């Protein structure tokens, strides 16, 4: 029986090289997948919660989805904000296909009021040492403007929301509810011991270390294990529009832009043809209104500001010796203080800003209105109308027609009474190329 031919050495070497190459490709593919799975998209909520915050968080979650990230990290340091915006952010977090971790940071930061709701909405809630959270009573969010019945309804609605979200996330719903009814606040240790959060981490590295290998239950009940041994943190970069709107969403800045714009437009109306004040004024008004549009506006405050402008104009016509100007300034200050309806100091126009803007605006507009009205009432100095009431000398006798010398010119004139040559006359009207004059008596004082 013939023995099988020996396998050539080149064939064995080729097979071994192919196996090694295949193993390398499998390893690299696995490493690439692991690296992709360990991407973390980080986004900050470090100011008042308002509609632009909703857009920023929503886009960060969408970016994490597109990049197949393992996690969305929402850093929180906020005093609170608008309830509608808060609810929308919670909806974005709950519906996120990527796990979301909220982290109150840095030390000394807070997740107060609306921030507490956002903190509790995430798959995992974490806090840095020396931070605090809570104080979520929604009645304060409306500056005490609601009647007791409506306040009670809103409070119960907020309590039901936080109770529902805390229960679903497996946290202490009863204690979370007390942040609404009793405005209770918690330190990081108290929140951890009370099962309002899952982690206290001194840094993001510490946070990822504690999250690595943790099994979480998504809002829909699915279980998922986090793999964050060496995460690649990708900072969400807000768009130019988001940065711009977020910057001007400060009501104090929006108020200043609005008033400067109104002043520019008024200058254009009182001094036609300057163009630049009108154009830039219109731009500033639009930008100011855009900024205020994302804030809760009190129309009583807006009405007071309109009344202030009306009073400034009327002052110039009636000459009340500053009474209406003072009333207009007071109306503008009160209107500015009432314009934005919110309990958070960061969402209100400060008294110092209102005074610093309203008083100079009152003085400037009153001055401009006065100049405009005086210009309209002043006697015409040029053209044919500028001749009326001027004094001239009869060049020839007027009986009743003749010639007069006035403004260095000789004019045909018709007098209402005989005038001797050399006598003075006053112009009463101009008809084409002839003047209607009357004699000036010697005791008239002209």
C-alpha positions as CSV (number, residue, x, y, z in Angstrom):
1,X,0.0,0.0,0.0
2,X,1.5,3.3,-1.1
3,X,2.1,5.9,1.5
4,X,0.4,9.4,1.0
5,X,2.7,12.0,-0.4
6,X,4.1,14.3,2.2
7,X,2.5,17.8,2.5
8,X,4.8,20.4,1.0
9,X,6.5,22.7,3.5
10,X,5.3,25.8,1.5
11,X,1.7,24.7,1.9
12,X,2.0,24.3,5.7
13,X,3.7,27.8,6.0
14,X,1.0,29.4,3.9
15,X,-1.7,27.8,6.0
16,X,-0.1,29.0,9.2
17,X,0.3,32.6,7.8
18,X,-3.3,32.6,6.8
19,X,-4.5,31.5,10.3
20,X,-2.3,34.2,11.9
21,X,-3.7,36.9,9.5
22,X,-7.3,35.8,10.2
23,X,-6.7,35.9,13.9
24,X,-5.2,39.4,13.6
25,X,-8.1,40.6,11.6
26,X,-10.6,39.2,14.1
27,X,-8.7,40.7,17.0
28,X,-8.5,44.2,15.3
29,X,-12.2,44.0,14.4
30,X,-13.0,43.2,18.0
31,X,-10.8,45.9,19.3
32,X,-12.4,48.4,16.9
33,X,-15.8,47.4,18.0
34,X,-14.8,47.7,21.7
35,X,-13.3,51.1,21.1
36,X,-16.5,52.2,19.3
37,X,-18.7,50.9,22.1
38,X,-16.7,52.9,24.6
39,X,-17.4,56.3,23.2
40,X,-19.0,58.7,25.6
41,X,-20.7,61.8,24.4
42,X,-20.6,64.5,27.2
43,X,-22.9,67.5,27.3
44,X,-23.2,70.3,29.9
45,X,-26.3,71.8,31.6
46,X,-24.4,74.6,33.4
47,X,-27.0,77.5,33.2
48,X,-30.7,78.1,33.5
49,X,-32.8,75.4,31.9
50,X,-34.7,76.9,29.0
51,X,-35.7,75.9,25.4
52,X,-32.2,76.1,24.0
53,X,-31.1,73.7,26.7
54,X,-33.6,71.2,25.3
55,X,-32.1,71.5,21.8
56,X,-28.6,71.1,23.1
57,X,-29.4,67.9,25.1
58,X,-31.5,66.5,22.2
59,X,-28.7,67.0,19.7
60,X,-26.1,65.4,22.0
61,X,-28.3,62.3,22.3
62,X,-28.7,62.2,18.6
63,X,-24.9,62.5,18.1
64,X,-24.4,59.6,20.5
65,X,-26.9,57.5,18.6
66,X,-25.2,58.2,15.2
67,X,-21.7,57.4,16.6
68,X,-22.9,54.2,18.3
69,X,-21.7,55.6,21.7
70,X,-21.9,53.5,24.8
71,X,-23.1,56.4,27.0
72,X,-24.4,60.0,27.1
73,X,-23.0,61.9,30.1
74,X,-25.0,64.9,31.1
75,X,-23.1,67.1,33.5
76,X,-25.4,69.3,35.6
77,X,-24.8,72.5,37.5
78,X,-28.0,74.5,37.4
79,X,-30.2,76.5,39.8
80,X,-33.3,75.3,37.8
81,X,-35.3,76.8,35.1
82,X,-38.5,76.5,33.1
83,X,-40.8,73.6,33.8
84,X,-41.8,73.1,30.2
85,X,-38.2,72.9,29.1
86,X,-37.4,70.6,32.0
87,X,-40.2,68.2,30.9
88,X,-38.9,68.1,27.3
89,X,-35.3,67.3,28.5
90,X,-36.7,64.5,30.6
91,X,-38.6,63.1,27.6
92,X,-35.4,63.3,25.5
93,X,-33.5,61.3,28.2
94,X,-36.2,58.7,28.8
95,X,-36.5,58.1,25.0
96,X,-32.8,58.0,24.4
97,X,-31.6,54.8,22.6
98,X,-28.2,55.3,24.3
99,X,-27.9,54.9,28.1
100,X,-27.8,58.3,29.9
101,X,-25.9,59.1,33.1
102,X,-26.5,62.4,34.9
103,X,-23.6,63.8,37.0
104,X,-23.8,66.8,39.3
105,X,-20.4,68.4,39.0
106,X,-18.1,70.1,39.9
107,X,-17.8,70.2,43.6
108,X,-19.9,73.1,44.9
109,X,-22.3,72.6,42.0
110,X,-26.0,71.8,42.3
111,X,-29.0,70.3,40.5
112,X,-31.7,72.4,42.1
113,X,-35.4,72.7,41.2
114,X,-35.7,71.6,37.5
115,X,-32.1,70.2,37.8
116,X,-33.3,67.6,40.3
117,X,-36.0,66.3,37.9
118,X,-33.4,65.9,35.1
119,X,-31.0,64.2,37.5
120,X,-33.6,61.6,38.4
121,X,-34.6,61.0,34.8
122,X,-31.4,59.3,33.8
123,X,-30.5,55.6,33.8
124,X,-27.8,56.3,36.4
125,X,-27.7,59.4,38.7
126,X,-24.4,60.5,40.1
127,X,-23.1,63.4,42.1
128,X,-19.6,64.7,42.9
129,X,-18.6,65.3,46.5
130,X,-19.8,68.7,48.0
131,X,-22.7,69.1,45.6
132,X,-26.4,69.3,46.4
133,X,-29.8,68.6,44.8
134,X,-33.5,69.0,45.5
135,X,-35.7,72.1,46.3
136,X,-38.1,71.3,43.4
137,X,-41.3,73.1,44.5
138,X,-42.9,74.3,41.3
139,X,-45.0,77.0,42.9
140,X,-41.8,79.1,43.1
141,X,-41.3,78.7,39.3
142,X,-44.1,81.1,38.7
143,X,-43.0,83.7,41.1
144,X,-46.0,83.2,43.4
145,X,-48.3,84.6,40.6
146,X,-50.8,81.7,40.7
147,X,-53.9,81.5,42.9
148,X,-53.8,78.8,45.6
149,X,-56.0,76.3,43.6
150,X,-53.8,76.5,40.5
151,X,-50.6,76.3,42.6
152,X,-51.9,73.2,44.3
153,X,-52.7,71.6,40.9
154,X,-49.3,72.4,39.5
155,X,-47.6,71.1,42.7
156,X,-49.5,67.8,42.6
157,X,-48.7,67.4,38.9
158,X,-44.9,67.9,39.6
159,X,-45.0,65.5,42.5
160,X,-46.7,62.9,40.4
161,X,-44.0,63.3,37.7
162,X,-41.1,62.9,40.1
163,X,-42.8,60.0,41.9
164,X,-43.4,58.2,38.6
165,X,-39.9,58.7,37.3
166,X,-38.2,57.8,40.6
167,X,-40.3,54.6,40.9
168,X,-39.5,53.6,37.3
169,X,-35.8,54.1,38.0
170,X,-36.0,52.2,41.3
171,X,-35.2,55.1,43.5
172,X,-36.8,56.5,46.6
173,X,-40.0,58.0,45.2
174,X,-41.4,59.0,48.6
175,X,-38.4,61.1,49.5
176,X,-38.2,62.5,45.9
177,X,-41.7,63.7,46.3
178,X,-40.7,65.7,49.4
179,X,-38.5,67.9,47.2
180,X,-41.7,69.1,45.6
181,X,-44.0,69.4,48.6
182,X,-41.4,70.5,51.3
183,X,-38.7,71.9,49.0
184,X,-36.3,69.5,50.7
185,X,-32.7,69.5,49.5
186,X,-29.9,66.8,49.9
187,X,-26.2,66.7,49.9
188,X,-24.4,64.1,47.8
189,X,-24.0,61.7,50.8
190,X,-27.7,62.2,51.8
191,X,-28.9,61.5,48.3
192,X,-26.8,58.4,48.1
193,X,-27.9,57.0,51.5
194,X,-31.5,57.8,50.6
195,X,-31.3,56.0,47.3
196,X,-32.0,59.1,45.2
197,X,-28.8,58.5,43.3
198,X,-26.6,55.5,42.6
199,X,-23.0,56.9,42.7
200,X,-20.9,59.5,44.3
201,X,-17.8,60.0,42.2
202,X,-14.9,62.3,42.9
203,X,-14.1,62.6,39.2
204,X,-15.2,61.5,35.8
205,X,-12.5,58.8,35.8
206,X,-13.9,57.6,39.1
207,X,-17.4,57.7,37.7
208,X,-16.5,55.6,34.6
209,X,-14.6,53.1,36.9
210,X,-17.7,52.6,39.0
211,X,-19.9,52.3,35.9
212,X,-17.8,49.8,34.1
213,X,-19.5,46.4,34.3
214,X,-22.6,47.8,35.9
215,X,-25.9,46.3,34.7
216,X,-28.6,48.9,34.2
217,X,-32.3,48.5,33.4
218,X,-33.5,50.8,30.6
219,X,-36.8,52.7,30.9
220,X,-38.4,50.0,28.7
221,X,-37.3,47.2,30.9
222,X,-34.3,46.0,28.9
223,X,-31.1,45.1,30.8
224,X,-27.8,46.4,29.5
225,X,-24.3,46.1,30.8
226,X,-22.0,49.1,30.6
227,X,-18.5,48.6,29.3
228,X,-16.4,51.7,30.2
229,X,-12.9,50.4,30.9
230,X,-11.2,53.0,28.8
231,X,-13.9,55.4,27.5
232,X,-13.3,58.0,24.8
233,X,-15.1,61.1,25.9
234,X,-16.4,63.2,23.1
235,X,-17.5,66.7,24.1
236,X,-20.7,67.8,22.4
237,X,-20.0,71.1,20.6
238,X,-23.1,73.4,20.4
239,X,-23.7,74.9,17.0
240,X,-23.0,78.6,16.4
241,X,-26.8,79.2,16.6
242,X,-27.1,77.4,19.9
243,X,-24.1,79.2,21.4
244,X,-25.5,82.6,20.2
245,X,-29.0,82.0,21.5
246,X,-27.7,80.6,24.8
247,X,-25.6,83.7,25.2
248,X,-28.4,86.2,24.5
249,X,-31.0,84.2,26.5
250,X,-29.9,86.3,29.6
251,X,-32.9,88.5,30.1
252,X,-30.7,91.4,31.2
253,X,-28.8,91.3,27.9
254,X,-32.0,90.9,25.9
255,X,-33.5,93.9,27.6
256,X,-30.5,96.0,26.9
257,X,-30.5,95.0,23.2
258,X,-34.2,95.7,22.9
259,X,-33.9,99.2,24.4
260,X,-30.8,100.1,22.3
261,X,-32.6,98.9,19.2
262,X,-35.6,101.0,20.0
263,X,-33.4,104.0,20.6
264,X,-31.7,103.5,17.2
265,X,-35.0,103.3,15.4
266,X,-36.2,106.4,17.1
267,X,-33.1,108.3,16.1
268,X,-33.7,107.3,12.5
269,X,-37.2,108.6,12.6
270,X,-36.2,111.9,14.2
271,X,-33.2,112.3,11.9
272,X,-34.2,110.8,8.6
273,X,-31.5,109.7,6.2
274,X,-28.9,108.6,8.8
275,X,-29.7,105.0,7.8
276,X,-27.2,103.3,10.2
277,X,-29.1,103.9,13.4
278,X,-32.3,102.5,11.8
279,X,-30.6,99.4,10.4
280,X,-28.7,98.5,13.5
281,X,-31.6,99.4,15.7
282,X,-33.9,97.1,13.8
283,X,-31.3,94.3,14.0
284,X,-31.0,94.8,17.8
285,X,-34.8,94.8,18.3
286,X,-35.1,91.5,16.4
287,X,-32.3,89.9,18.3
288,X,-33.7,91.2,21.7
289,X,-37.2,89.9,20.9
290,X,-35.7,86.5,19.8
291,X,-33.9,86.2,23.1
292,X,-37.0,87.1,25.1
293,X,-39.1,84.7,23.1
294,X,-37.5,81.7,24.9
295,X,-38.4,83.2,28.3
296,X,-41.8,83.4,30.1
297,X,-43.0,87.0,29.3
298,X,-45.4,88.9,31.5
299,X,-47.6,91.0,29.2
300,X,-48.3,93.4,32.0
301,X,-44.6,94.3,32.1
302,X,-44.6,94.6,28.3
303,X,-47.6,97.0,28.4
304,X,-45.8,99.2,31.0
305,X,-42.7,99.5,28.7
306,X,-45.0,100.5,25.8
307,X,-46.7,103.1,28.1
308,X,-43.2,104.4,29.1
309,X,-42.4,105.1,25.4
310,X,-45.8,106.9,24.9
311,X,-45.2,109.1,28.0
312,X,-41.8,110.1,26.7
313,X,-43.3,111.3,23.4
314,X,-46.3,113.1,25.1
315,X,-43.9,114.9,27.4
316,X,-42.4,116.8,24.5
317,X,-45.8,117.9,23.2
318,X,-47.4,119.0,26.5
319,X,-44.4,120.4,28.3
320,X,-45.3,119.1,31.7
321,X,-41.9,120.1,33.1
322,X,-40.6,116.6,33.5
323,X,-43.6,115.0,35.1
324,X,-44.4,112.6,32.2
325,X,-40.7,111.9,31.8
326,X,-40.4,110.8,35.4
327,X,-43.6,108.7,35.0
328,X,-42.2,107.2,31.9
329,X,-38.9,106.2,33.6
330,X,-40.8,104.7,36.5
331,X,-43.1,102.8,34.1
332,X,-40.0,101.5,32.2
333,X,-38.3,100.3,35.4
334,X,-41.4,98.6,36.7
335,X,-42.0,97.1,33.2
336,X,-38.5,95.7,33.0
337,X,-38.7,94.1,36.5
338,X,-42.1,92.5,35.6
339,X,-41.2,91.6,32.0
340,X,-39.8,88.1,32.7
341,X,-41.9,86.0,35.0
342,X,-39.7,83.6,36.8
343,X,-38.5,83.0,40.4
344,X,-34.9,82.3,39.5
345,X,-32.7,85.5,39.8
346,X,-30.8,84.4,36.7
347,X,-34.1,84.5,34.7
348,X,-35.2,88.0,35.9
349,X,-34.1,91.5,34.9
350,X,-32.2,92.9,37.8
351,X,-33.1,96.3,39.3
352,X,-29.6,97.6,38.7
353,X,-30.0,96.8,35.0
354,X,-33.5,98.3,34.8
355,X,-32.3,101.6,36.3
356,X,-29.0,101.7,34.3
357,X,-31.0,101.3,31.1
358,X,-34.3,103.0,31.7
359,X,-33.1,106.3,33.2
360,X,-30.6,107.2,30.4
361,X,-33.1,106.0,27.8
362,X,-35.7,108.3,29.3
363,X,-33.4,111.3,29.2
364,X,-32.1,110.6,25.7
365,X,-35.5,110.0,24.1
366,X,-37.0,113.0,25.9
367,X,-34.2,115.2,24.5
368,X,-34.6,113.8,21.0
369,X,-38.4,114.2,21.1
370,X,-38.1,117.8,22.3
371,X,-35.6,118.6,19.5
372,X,-37.9,117.1,16.9
373,X,-41.0,118.9,18.1
374,X,-39.2,122.3,18.4
375,X,-37.9,121.8,14.9
376,X,-41.4,121.3,13.6
377,X,-42.8,124.3,15.4
378,X,-39.9,126.6,14.6
379,X,-40.3,129.3,11.9
380,X,-39.1,128.3,8.4
381,X,-35.7,130.0,7.8
382,X,-35.2,129.3,4.1
383,X,-37.2,129.6,0.8
384,X,-40.3,131.7,0.2
385,X,-41.8,130.9,3.5
386,X,-38.7,132.1,5.2
387,X,-39.6,135.7,4.0
388,X,-42.8,135.9,6.1
389,X,-42.6,138.3,9.0
390,X,-39.2,139.6,7.8
391,X,-38.5,143.4,7.9
392,X,-37.5,145.3,4.8
393,X,-37.3,148.9,3.5
394,X,-39.5,150.4,0.8
395,X,-37.2,151.2,-2.1
396,X,-39.9,153.2,-3.8
397,X,-43.1,154.6,-2.5
398,X,-45.9,151.9,-2.2
399,X,-49.2,153.2,-3.3
400,X,-50.0,150.4,-3.1
401,X,-47.5,148.8,-5.5
402,X,-43.7,149.4,-5.7
403,X,-40.4,147.9,-4.8
404,X,-38.9,146.9,-1.5
405,X,-35.4,145.9,-0.4
406,X,-35.1,142.8,1.8
407,X,-32.5,140.0,2.3
408,X,-30.2,141.9,0.0
409,X,-32.7,141.6,-2.8
410,X,-35.2,143.9,-4.6
411,X,-38.8,142.6,-4.7
412,X,-42.0,143.8,-6.2
413,X,-44.4,144.5,-3.4
414,X,-48.0,145.3,-2.7
415,X,-48.8,147.2,0.5
416,X,-52.0,147.1,2.5
417,X,-51.5,150.8,3.2
418,X,-49.5,153.7,1.5
419,X,-45.8,153.6,2.5
420,X,-43.3,156.3,1.8
421,X,-39.9,155.5,0.3
422,X,-37.4,154.5,2.9
423,X,-40.0,153.4,5.4
424,X,-39.9,150.0,6.9
425,X,-42.3,147.3,5.9
426,X,-43.1,143.8,7.2
427,X,-43.7,140.8,4.8
428,X,-47.0,139.1,5.4
429,X,-47.1,136.7,2.4
430,X,-45.4,135.6,-0.7
431,X,-47.4,135.3,-3.9
432,X,-45.2,134.1,-6.8
433,X,-42.6,136.9,-7.3
434,X,-44.4,139.5,-5.3
435,X,-44.6,140.2,-1.6
436,X,-47.6,141.4,0.4
437,X,-46.3,143.8,3.0
438,X,-47.6,146.2,5.6
439,X,-46.0,149.3,7.1
440,X,-44.2,149.0,10.4
441,X,-45.2,151.6,12.9
442,X,-42.5,153.4,14.7
443,X,-43.7,152.2,18.1
444,X,-43.9,148.6,17.2
445,X,-40.5,147.8,18.7
446,X,-39.2,145.9,15.6
